[in-house]
Amino acid sequence: MDVFEALKMRRSVRVYEETPVPKEALERILEAGRIAPSASNRQPWHFIVVTDSQKRKTISRGPYAKFVTESPVVIVGCGDTKASPNWCIVDVSIALENMVLAATAEGLGTCWIGGFIEDEVRQLLEIPENFKIVALLSVGYPREKLEVGPRLRLVRPRKGLQEITSSEKYGQAYT
């Protein structure tokens, strides 16, 4: 799968099969994060792979993380604020997006999770204070048939390129 195909296929998955993620696939996903660019090549990231069901249950207590209990893997992306105080959040975000695309290429689904209880996750996973928890990434095989809950969320279409770009200055049409 080429990168544009992965970009187009990627979607946020919140319903997963129970099938475990093969270790080889998970290592390729983590490798995609490892080779991401970072400011001054400081690589201020640390990724915690959580597969334990009890830990995932604790992590799922965040406001938008309930589905994490069914995701077979959660990757916790942390940024070292000592190594890169100004750029660690951006650098970890870039690495996590590399992981999202790699997972898509592996036939796996992901969801970027920003709604978590940081203090609980920090304590549960014994994360040092100099690391900022940037985001969580659920990883697993999407269920073929998506279950529609009581609230149906409509998918918003993507804005056109002309709506989000300018040429030379804001508001001047990109041609």
C-alpha positions as CSV (number, residue, x, y, z in Angstrom):
1,M,0.0,0.0,0.0
2,D,1.4,3.4,-0.9
3,V,1.3,6.3,1.5
4,F,-1.6,8.1,-0.3
5,E,-3.7,4.9,-0.2
6,A,-3.0,4.7,3.6
7,L,-3.9,8.3,4.0
8,K,-7.2,7.8,2.2
9,M,-8.1,4.6,4.0
10,R,-7.2,5.8,7.5
11,R,-10.2,6.4,9.8
12,S,-10.8,6.5,13.5
13,V,-11.8,3.0,14.7
14,R,-13.6,2.6,18.0
15,V,-14.9,-1.0,17.6
16,Y,-12.3,-3.8,17.5
17,E,-12.2,-7.5,17.0
18,E,-10.7,-9.6,19.9
19,T,-7.9,-10.8,17.6
20,P,-4.5,-10.0,19.0
21,V,-2.1,-7.8,17.0
22,P,0.8,-9.9,15.7
23,K,4.1,-8.9,17.4
24,E,5.8,-8.4,14.0
25,A,3.1,-5.9,12.9
26,L,3.3,-4.1,16.2
27,E,7.1,-3.8,15.9
28,R,6.7,-2.3,12.4
29,I,4.3,0.2,13.8
30,L,6.6,1.1,16.6
31,E,9.5,1.3,14.1
32,A,7.5,3.8,12.1
33,G,7.3,6.0,15.2
34,R,11.0,5.5,16.0
35,I,12.2,6.8,12.6
36,A,10.0,9.9,12.7
37,P,11.7,13.3,12.4
38,S,12.1,15.4,15.5
39,A,13.5,18.9,16.3
40,S,17.3,18.7,16.4
41,N,16.9,14.9,16.1
42,R,16.4,14.8,19.9
43,Q,13.8,12.0,19.6
44,P,12.2,13.0,22.8
45,W,9.6,10.2,22.8
46,H,8.9,7.1,24.8
47,F,6.1,4.7,23.8
48,I,4.4,2.4,26.3
49,V,2.6,-0.6,24.8
50,V,-0.3,-1.7,26.9
51,T,-2.0,-5.0,26.2
52,D,-3.1,-6.0,29.8
53,S,-6.9,-5.9,30.0
54,Q,-7.0,-4.5,33.5
55,K,-4.7,-1.6,32.6
56,R,-6.7,-0.9,29.5
57,K,-9.8,-0.8,31.7
58,T,-8.2,1.8,33.9
59,I,-7.1,3.8,30.9
60,S,-10.6,3.7,29.5
61,R,-12.0,5.8,32.3
62,G,-11.1,8.9,30.3
63,P,-14.0,10.9,28.9
64,Y,-13.6,9.7,25.3
65,A,-11.7,6.4,25.9
66,K,-14.4,3.9,26.8
67,F,-13.8,1.8,23.8
68,V,-10.1,1.2,24.8
69,T,-11.3,-1.9,26.8
70,E,-11.9,-3.7,23.5
71,S,-8.8,-2.5,21.7
72,P,-6.1,-5.2,22.0
73,V,-3.3,-2.7,22.1
74,V,-3.0,0.9,23.4
75,I,0.2,2.8,22.7
76,V,0.8,5.6,25.2
77,G,2.9,8.4,23.5
78,C,5.0,10.3,26.0
79,G,7.3,13.3,25.4
80,D,10.4,14.1,27.4
81,T,10.1,17.7,28.5
82,K,13.7,17.8,29.6
83,A,15.1,16.6,26.3
84,S,13.0,18.9,24.2
85,P,10.9,21.4,26.3
86,N,9.6,23.3,23.3
87,W,9.0,20.6,20.7
88,C,8.4,17.3,22.4
89,I,4.6,17.4,22.0
90,V,5.0,18.1,18.2
91,D,7.7,15.5,17.9
92,V,5.6,12.8,19.6
93,S,2.6,13.7,17.5
94,I,4.5,13.3,14.3
95,A,5.8,9.9,15.5
96,L,2.3,8.8,16.5
97,E,0.9,9.8,13.1
98,N,3.7,7.7,11.5
99,M,2.3,4.8,13.6
100,V,-1.2,5.5,12.5
101,L,-0.2,5.2,8.8
102,A,1.9,2.1,9.4
103,A,-1.0,0.5,11.2
104,T,-3.3,1.3,8.3
105,A,-0.8,-0.3,5.9
106,E,-0.8,-3.4,8.1
107,G,-4.6,-3.7,7.8
108,L,-5.1,-2.4,11.4
109,G,-7.4,0.3,12.7
110,T,-6.4,3.0,15.1
111,C,-7.9,5.9,17.1
112,W,-6.0,8.9,18.4
113,I,-7.2,9.5,22.0
114,G,-6.7,12.8,23.7
115,G,-9.4,12.4,26.4
116,F,-7.7,10.5,29.2
117,I,-7.1,11.1,32.9
118,E,-3.4,12.0,32.8
119,D,-2.7,11.5,36.5
120,E,-4.3,8.0,36.5
121,V,-2.4,6.9,33.4
122,R,0.8,8.4,34.8
123,Q,0.5,6.5,38.1
124,L,-0.7,3.3,36.5
125,L,2.2,3.1,34.1
126,E,4.7,4.7,36.4
127,I,5.6,7.4,34.0
128,P,8.3,9.8,35.3
129,E,7.3,13.5,35.9
130,N,9.6,14.8,33.1
131,F,7.4,13.0,30.5
132,K,4.2,14.6,29.2
133,I,1.6,12.1,28.1
134,V,0.8,13.5,24.6
135,A,-1.9,11.0,23.4
136,L,-3.0,7.4,23.4
137,L,-3.3,5.3,20.3
138,S,-5.7,2.3,20.2
139,V,-4.6,-0.3,17.7
140,G,-6.4,-3.5,16.5
141,Y,-8.4,-5.1,13.8
142,P,-11.6,-3.1,13.0
143,R,-14.8,-5.1,13.3
144,E,-16.3,-5.8,9.9
145,K,-19.8,-4.8,10.9
146,L,-19.8,-1.5,12.8
147,E,-22.3,-1.4,15.6
148,V,-24.4,1.7,15.6
149,G,-25.2,2.9,19.0
150,P,-28.1,5.1,20.2
151,R,-26.4,8.2,18.7
152,L,-25.5,8.0,15.0
153,R,-22.7,10.3,14.1
154,L,-22.6,11.5,10.6
155,V,-19.2,11.6,8.9
156,R,-18.3,15.0,7.8
157,P,-17.0,15.2,4.3
158,R,-13.4,16.6,3.9
159,K,-13.1,20.2,2.9
160,G,-11.8,20.8,-0.6
161,L,-8.3,21.9,-1.2
162,Q,-9.4,25.4,-2.3
163,E,-11.2,25.9,1.1
164,I,-8.1,25.3,3.2
165,T,-5.3,26.8,1.1
166,S,-4.1,30.2,0.1
167,S,-1.3,31.4,-2.2
168,E,1.2,33.9,-0.9
169,K,-1.2,35.5,1.6
170,Y,-4.3,34.5,3.5
171,G,-7.4,34.5,1.4
172,Q,-5.7,34.7,-2.0
173,A,-6.8,31.7,-4.0
174,Y,-4.4,28.9,-4.5
175,T,-4.1,28.0,-8.1
